[in-house]
Amino acid sequence: MSGPDSDLQKRLNVEQPHSARIWNYLLGGKDNFESDRAAADAVLAQMPEIRVFALAGREFLARAIGFLAGEAGIRQFLDIGTGLPTANNTHQLAQGIAANSKIVYVDNDPLVLVHARALLTSHPDGTTNYIDADVRDPEKILHGAAEDLDFTQPIAVMMIGILGHVPDSDNPAAIVRRIVDALPSGSYLVINDSITTPVNDSAVETAQSKGANYHLRTVEQITAFFDGLDLIDPGVVSTPLWRPAPGETPQEIAVYCGVARKP
């Protein structure tokens, strides 16, 4: 095979675990390698609830997009740190509400990009595209996204489980600020990430010993990513507690999220 997909596959490092493939394994997928499974299994041995964290993130994505594409009327989405395609991806959720929604996905794992091009197809009334970029390169992300998204109209930036992969040395707050600064008024920022607790800290140390890369933060640090924005009720909360469906009795977990609007 030749072309862009073959070039991506040449970059694939199966010996180095990658967050997208680890998460795929935790969610029951098959698009992962031994290094990913080893890292995930080491964490699972210490922290079986990590699968609950993974599922909570997916469920929050659906509720957040339900709000954004529904009540908030957003029609453009920039999903940074896409992960491997599963059921109920951002474009399926958004275009299921508004068929003309435009979605740009961003990831830097070659396997994600190969699968995305093969599996993620847009509703004919909307747009779905993919950028091969690292979250730590916001200029490349913004430049690529501008080919499909109109930066004079509101955009929702989805950062589900991605900022934990950016160490403090790479200044994640500055990355978020650069992206938010490029958005027009009425845009939204969505964040979901694990927080520091004794159990989470120990599990992350184990994952790092297996080659995975993750950095926990406090609730206050996650909240600070929304500085200058208007948080949507109920604010920054444990992920299952963000607008649960009527009749649900969600339990608090050590993963927090928030949705905020740019004034």
ChimeraX attribute file (.defattr): number of C-alpha atoms within 10 A of each C-alpha:
attribute: neighborCount
match mode: 1-to-1
recipient: residues
	/A:1	6
	/A:2	6
	/A:3	7
	/A:4	10
	/A:5	16
	/A:6	13
	/A:7	13
	/A:8	17
	/A:9	14
	/A:10	9
	/A:11	11
	/A:12	13
	/A:13	14
	/A:14	13
	/A:15	11
	/A:16	15
	/A:17	24
	/A:18	23
	/A:19	22
	/A:20	24
	/A:21	24
	/A:22	25
	/A:23	24
	/A:24	22
	/A:25	19
	/A:26	21
	/A:27	17
	/A:28	10
	/A:29	14
	/A:30	10
	/A:31	17
	/A:32	19
	/A:33	17
	/A:34	13
	/A:35	20
	/A:36	27
	/A:37	18
	/A:38	16
	/A:39	23
	/A:40	27
	/A:41	17
	/A:42	17
	/A:43	22
	/A:44	17
	/A:45	12
	/A:46	15
	/A:47	16
	/A:48	12
	/A:49	14
	/A:50	23
	/A:51	17
	/A:52	13
	/A:53	22
	/A:54	17
	/A:55	16
	/A:56	20
	/A:57	23
	/A:58	20
	/A:59	15
	/A:60	21
	/A:61	23
	/A:62	18
	/A:63	16
	/A:64	20
	/A:65	23
	/A:66	18
	/A:67	16
	/A:68	23
	/A:69	21
	/A:70	14
	/A:71	9
	/A:72	15
	/A:73	13
	/A:74	23
	/A:75	23
	/A:76	27
	/A:77	27
	/A:78	24
	/A:79	23
	/A:80	25
	/A:81	24
	/A:82	25
	/A:83	28
	/A:84	24
	/A:85	19
	/A:86	14
	/A:87	8
	/A:88	14
	/A:89	17
	/A:90	25
	/A:91	28
	/A:92	20
	/A:93	20
	/A:94	27
	/A:95	23
	/A:96	15
	/A:97	17
	/A:98	19
	/A:99	18
	/A:100	17
	/A:101	23
	/A:102	25
	/A:103	27
	/A:104	25
	/A:105	24
	/A:106	24
	/A:107	24
	/A:108	19
	/A:109	24
	/A:110	19
	/A:111	23
	/A:112	23
	/A:113	25
	/A:114	17
	/A:115	15
	/A:116	20
	/A:117	13
	/A:118	11
	/A:119	12
	/A:120	16
	/A:121	14
	/A:122	18
	/A:123	17
	/A:124	10
	/A:125	11
	/A:126	18
	/A:127	19
	/A:128	22
	/A:129	21
	/A:130	22
	/A:131	19
	/A:132	17
	/A:133	19
	/A:134	15
	/A:135	22
	/A:136	18
	/A:137	10
	/A:138	18
	/A:139	15
	/A:140	14
	/A:141	22
	/A:142	18
	/A:143	11
	/A:144	18
	/A:145	21
	/A:146	11
	/A:147	11
	/A:148	16
	/A:149	21
	/A:150	14
	/A:151	17
	/A:152	11
	/A:153	14
	/A:154	22
	/A:155	26
	/A:156	26
	/A:157	22
	/A:158	24
	/A:159	22
	/A:160	21
	/A:161	25
	/A:162	20
	/A:163	27
	/A:164	20
	/A:165	18
	/A:166	18
	/A:167	14
	/A:168	12
	/A:169	6
	/A:170	10
	/A:171	11
	/A:172	18
	/A:173	17
	/A:174	13
	/A:175	19
	/A:176	19
	/A:177	15
	/A:178	14
	/A:179	15
	/A:180	21
	/A:181	11
	/A:182	13
	/A:183	21
	/A:184	16
	/A:185	16
	/A:186	15
	/A:187	25
	/A:188	27
	/A:189	24
	/A:190	22
	/A:191	24
	/A:192	27
	/A:193	27
	/A:194	27
	/A:195	23
	/A:196	17
	/A:197	13
	/A:198	8
	/A:199	11
	/A:200	19
	/A:201	15
	/A:202	15
	/A:203	20
	/A:204	22
	/A:205	16
	/A:206	19
	/A:207	22
	/A:208	16
	/A:209	12
	/A:210	18
	/A:211	17
	/A:212	20
	/A:213	17
	/A:214	19
	/A:215	18
	/A:216	21
	/A:217	17
	/A:218	14
	/A:219	19
	/A:220	10
	/A:221	12
	/A:222	23
	/A:223	17
	/A:224	12
	/A:225	21
	/A:226	24
	/A:227	13
	/A:228	13
	/A:229	17
	/A:230	15
	/A:231	19
	/A:232	13
	/A:233	12
	/A:234	11
	/A:235	15
	/A:236	22
	/A:237	20
	/A:238	22
	/A:239	27
	/A:240	23
	/A:241	21
	/A:242	21
	/A:243	16
	/A:244	14
	/A:245	11
	/A:246	6
	/A:247	6
	/A:248	10
	/A:249	10
	/A:250	14
	/A:251	9
	/A:252	12
	/A:253	18
	/A:254	18
	/A:255	24
	/A:256	26
	/A:257	26
	/A:258	25
	/A:259	25
	/A:260	23
	/A:261	19
	/A:262	21
	/A:263	11
